[in-house]
Amino acid sequence: MQKLETMRFGGPITLLVMSISVIVGAALIISTFASESEPGEMVVMIAVGVGINALSALIVYVPRLDVSFDGSILLLNMVPFRKYEIPIAEVQNIRAVEVNAASFGGVGLRFRPGMTGLIMQSGRGVQFQHGEREMVFSSSDPQRVVELLSLPRTQKQ
């Protein structure tokens, strides 16, 4: 399986999530020291503040989209959530598109009626028909991906 690309969350979502978590976590920690709390309460509040920052970092930095292709199977692996193995013979109408994360309700693994989205950020992407469903995924170089995925069918004809 040849990896075509790996995408991670990007853009304003990363900044927004991390900024909010740092503010909330820091507020909890600072308020703990500013109040006359019992030592046990202080430990819990500090742990919660640090935990919020750690969880936010995991949410933003762990998920990724790996796109791989071996000539017959397209593998879309949204780590750690879902993996799609799609026979290239079942892919129709593949094309480069502009992806708007807001139209999917945000980033991540998203579903709309008749469509599945693996959205890492707004911007460029690839869309295709697979059976009854449309699939769209973010891509840093959608033209290259479309060409590589179209190549096997072109060579067979």
Salt bridges, closest charged atoms under 4 A:
ASP66 OD1 - LYS3 NZ 3.70
ASP66 OD2 - ARG64 NE 2.98
GLU90 OE1 - HIS130 NE2 2.94
GLU134 OE1 - ARG95 NH2 3.60
